């Protein structure tokens, strides 16, 4: 356990220009990078039970950020789909965000000209994403269980014998990365949305 101050010669390494992070994708990338680093720690011997909760929280939170980033972009295309708000605990729900993202995609596929290849890829990725969303939603519905040991009533969030295979979650997380990261690019190539400049 580290208890000493950061050495003077290393302090420059900790100066962060946090203001440069102005987009959802900047935040997403930092959380994903933290997930990657923790996975590397576990693979190199750090016991999972010493860092599983932060790893699961960062994984879940980066998915929330990626879903919100995509939804906010697609809101500019789909006025038939209700907008999300950025306040209130409701919009921390992966279930709700996933369903909103899927709704946007379904409207696009119904109303816009999109190649069959892209349609098939979207369907495949949604099929891969859904079980990951379900697992994380069931473990941490409101983005509290990985952060606090008890709910607002003081009841433990997990039973003593609860166990989860984190490797399964991480594998599913990595598998859907292209979907979250490149949906906007693919839809721009299809002419559905304006590409970022």
C-alpha positions as CSV (number, residue, x, y, z in Angstrom):
1,X,0.0,0.0,0.0
2,X,1.4,3.3,-1.1
3,X,1.6,5.9,1.7
4,X,4.4,8.2,0.7
5,X,3.9,11.5,-1.3
6,X,4.7,11.5,-5.0
7,X,8.3,12.4,-5.5
8,X,9.1,15.9,-6.7
9,X,10.8,14.6,-9.8
10,X,7.6,12.8,-10.9
11,X,5.0,15.5,-10.0
12,X,5.0,16.8,-13.6
13,X,3.5,13.5,-14.7
14,X,0.4,14.2,-12.7
15,X,-0.4,17.6,-14.1
16,X,-3.6,17.0,-16.1
17,X,-5.3,19.4,-18.5
18,X,-8.7,18.2,-17.5
19,X,-10.3,21.1,-19.4
20,X,-9.2,19.6,-22.7
21,X,-11.8,16.9,-22.2
22,X,-14.8,18.6,-23.7
23,X,-16.6,15.6,-25.4
24,X,-18.4,12.5,-24.3
25,X,-15.8,10.5,-26.3
26,X,-12.9,12.1,-24.3
27,X,-14.5,10.9,-21.1
28,X,-15.3,7.5,-22.6
29,X,-11.7,7.0,-23.8
30,X,-10.3,7.8,-20.4
31,X,-12.6,5.4,-18.6
32,X,-11.8,2.7,-21.2
33,X,-8.1,3.3,-20.8
34,X,-8.5,2.8,-17.0
35,X,-10.4,-0.5,-17.7
36,X,-7.5,-1.6,-20.0
37,X,-4.9,-0.8,-17.3
38,X,-6.8,-2.7,-14.6
39,X,-7.3,-5.7,-16.8
40,X,-3.5,-5.7,-17.4
41,X,-2.9,-5.6,-13.7
42,X,-5.1,-8.6,-13.1
43,X,-3.5,-10.5,-16.0
44,X,-0.1,-9.7,-14.4
45,X,-1.1,-11.1,-11.0
46,X,-3.0,-8.5,-9.0
47,X,-5.9,-10.4,-7.3
48,X,-9.2,-9.6,-8.9
49,X,-10.9,-9.2,-5.5
50,X,-8.7,-6.3,-4.7
51,X,-9.9,-4.2,-7.7
52,X,-13.1,-5.9,-9.1
53,X,-15.5,-3.1,-7.9
54,X,-13.6,-0.2,-9.5
55,X,-13.1,-2.4,-12.7
56,X,-16.8,-3.2,-12.9
57,X,-17.7,0.5,-12.2
58,X,-15.4,1.8,-14.8
59,X,-16.6,-0.8,-17.4
60,X,-20.2,0.1,-16.6
61,X,-19.7,3.8,-16.6
62,X,-17.8,3.8,-19.9
63,X,-20.7,2.0,-21.5
64,X,-23.1,4.6,-20.1
65,X,-20.9,7.3,-21.6
66,X,-20.7,5.6,-25.0
67,X,-24.4,5.0,-25.1
68,X,-25.1,8.7,-24.2
69,X,-22.6,9.9,-26.8
70,X,-24.3,7.9,-29.5
71,X,-27.8,8.8,-28.4
72,X,-27.1,12.5,-28.3
73,X,-25.7,12.3,-31.8
74,X,-28.7,10.4,-33.1
75,X,-31.1,12.8,-31.5
76,X,-30.2,15.2,-34.2
77,X,-31.4,12.7,-36.9
78,X,-34.5,11.2,-35.1
79,X,-37.1,13.7,-34.0
80,X,-39.5,10.8,-33.5
81,X,-37.5,9.4,-30.6
82,X,-37.8,11.1,-27.3
83,X,-34.7,12.9,-26.0
84,X,-32.8,11.8,-23.0
85,X,-32.0,14.2,-20.2
86,X,-28.7,14.5,-18.4
87,X,-30.1,14.9,-14.9
88,X,-31.7,12.4,-12.6
89,X,-30.9,8.9,-11.8
90,X,-33.1,7.4,-14.4
91,X,-30.6,8.2,-17.2
92,X,-27.9,6.2,-15.4
93,X,-29.8,3.1,-16.3
94,X,-28.0,1.0,-18.9
95,X,-31.3,-0.7,-19.7
96,X,-33.0,2.6,-20.5
97,X,-30.0,3.9,-22.4
98,X,-29.5,0.7,-24.4
99,X,-33.2,0.7,-25.3
100,X,-33.1,4.3,-26.4
101,X,-30.0,3.6,-28.5
102,X,-31.7,0.6,-30.1
103,X,-34.9,2.7,-30.7
104,X,-32.8,5.3,-32.6
105,X,-31.2,2.6,-34.7
106,X,-34.5,0.9,-35.5
107,X,-36.0,4.2,-36.6
108,X,-33.0,4.8,-38.9
109,X,-33.1,1.3,-40.3
110,X,-36.8,1.7,-41.0
111,X,-36.8,5.2,-42.5
112,X,-33.4,5.6,-44.1
113,X,-31.6,3.9,-46.9
114,X,-28.9,1.7,-45.2
115,X,-27.0,-1.1,-46.9
116,X,-27.8,-4.6,-45.9
117,X,-24.2,-5.1,-44.7
118,X,-24.6,-2.3,-42.2
119,X,-28.1,-3.6,-41.2
120,X,-26.6,-7.0,-40.5
121,X,-23.7,-5.6,-38.6
122,X,-26.0,-3.5,-36.4
123,X,-28.2,-6.5,-35.7
124,X,-25.1,-8.6,-34.8
125,X,-23.7,-5.9,-32.5
126,X,-27.0,-5.4,-30.7
127,X,-27.2,-9.1,-30.1
128,X,-23.7,-9.1,-28.6
129,X,-24.4,-5.9,-26.6
130,X,-27.7,-7.0,-25.0
131,X,-26.3,-9.8,-22.8
132,X,-23.5,-7.4,-21.5
133,X,-26.1,-4.7,-20.8
134,X,-28.3,-7.3,-19.0
135,X,-25.5,-8.6,-16.8
136,X,-24.3,-5.1,-15.7
137,X,-27.9,-3.8,-15.3
138,X,-28.7,-6.8,-13.1
139,X,-25.6,-6.2,-11.0
140,X,-25.9,-2.4,-10.8
141,X,-29.2,-1.1,-12.0
142,X,-28.7,2.6,-10.9
143,X,-24.9,3.0,-10.9
144,X,-24.6,2.6,-7.2
145,X,-23.8,-1.0,-6.4
146,X,-20.2,-0.9,-7.6
147,X,-19.6,2.4,-5.7
148,X,-21.2,1.8,-2.3
149,X,-21.5,-1.3,-0.1
150,X,-25.2,-0.7,0.8
151,X,-28.3,0.8,-0.8
152,X,-30.0,3.9,0.5
153,X,-31.8,1.8,3.1
154,X,-28.5,0.4,4.4
155,X,-29.1,-3.1,2.9
156,X,-26.0,-4.7,1.4
157,X,-25.9,-4.4,-2.4
158,X,-24.6,-8.0,-2.8
159,X,-25.1,-11.1,-0.7
160,X,-22.0,-12.6,1.0
161,X,-21.8,-15.5,-1.6
162,X,-22.4,-13.5,-4.7
163,X,-19.8,-14.2,-7.4
164,X,-19.3,-12.9,-10.9
165,X,-16.9,-14.0,-13.7
166,X,-15.4,-10.6,-14.5
167,X,-13.5,-12.0,-17.5
168,X,-16.8,-12.8,-19.2
169,X,-17.9,-9.2,-18.8
170,X,-14.6,-7.8,-20.0
171,X,-14.6,-10.1,-23.1
172,X,-18.1,-8.9,-24.0
173,X,-17.1,-5.3,-23.3
174,X,-14.2,-5.5,-25.7
175,X,-16.2,-7.3,-28.3
176,X,-18.7,-4.4,-28.6
177,X,-16.2,-1.6,-28.6
178,X,-16.2,-1.1,-32.4
179,X,-20.0,-0.7,-32.3
180,X,-20.0,2.0,-29.7
181,X,-17.0,3.8,-31.2
182,X,-17.9,3.7,-34.9
183,X,-21.7,3.7,-35.1
184,X,-21.5,7.4,-35.9
185,X,-18.8,6.9,-38.6
186,X,-20.7,4.0,-40.3
187,X,-23.9,6.0,-40.3
188,X,-22.1,9.0,-41.8
189,X,-20.7,6.8,-44.5
190,X,-24.2,5.6,-45.2
191,X,-25.3,9.2,-45.5
192,X,-27.7,9.0,-42.6
193,X,-25.9,11.6,-40.4
194,X,-23.4,14.4,-41.0
195,X,-19.8,13.4,-40.4
196,X,-18.0,15.2,-37.6
197,X,-15.6,17.9,-38.9
